[in-house]
């Protein structure tokens, strides 16, 4: 294996083609430099320089060694830069778990901001229910999760990312859309038969709906169970109205009407970030910083 010090001396001499100037650059005298180059030639088994009393020239072997050492130097520099970029979280991979409903809840703006700040980080998105996210985090299958509060246990460091009101949705051609054009109360909403949220597949929204039902004072009247965003298909099909997070209000606006709930401002759909504390991925630190900037703004 080539001695790194001898390789450095060779490159300086090959650049200067003058042993005196090369010795000055290396802060040494000329005789030890000449001896070092001879040792290198002996190690390699090839003459690297043609020396005369007036000139120093590279041999073909010397030119090839210079070319290859430069390539190695460039590769080493790029390797160091790449390692440092990963250490700073500027490159590498970030694996993010999203619930189907969070895709409509403003998460994309945070992902876009992160990609603008760290364009070389490879973002991998994994869609899963909130109930699956804690295991995925503990098992290191994902780095961070956008999770609903009912599954955001304290040791996953939950922090609020988004909070949005709930809205009453029905077909635009439904007479009740005109009747309640300015909004309706929970009592009015639950006096109608509605699409319910599945306790198994949509536990968080099921709990929210039960909370609103209790406040309304009405008895439950549910036509069928569903989950976000499939619930909109049932509303559009005319099966029954539903209560959905406000972020869905940009969907199917040609056929659906979204109305505010007048006495439910404090009942909101929340989305949390979650991660395990001993995750050492630097890209995760930068992503959490982007989320924190949003909370502070």
Secondary structure, 3 states (H helix, E strand, C coil): CCCHHHHHHHHHHHHHCCHHHHHHHCCCCHHHHHHHHHHHHHHHCCCCEEECCCCEEECHHHHHHHHHHHHHHHHHHHHHHHHHHHHCCCCEEEEEEECCHHHHCCHHHHHHHHHHHCCCEEEEEEECCHHHHHHHHHCCCCCEEEECHHHCCHHHCCEEEEEEEEEEEEECCCHHHHHCCCCECHHHHHCCCEEEECCCCCHHHHHHHHHHHHHHCCCCCEEEEECCCCHHHHHHCCCCEEEEEHHHHHCCCCCEEEEEECCCCCCEEEEEEECCCCCCCHHHHHHHHHHHHHHHC
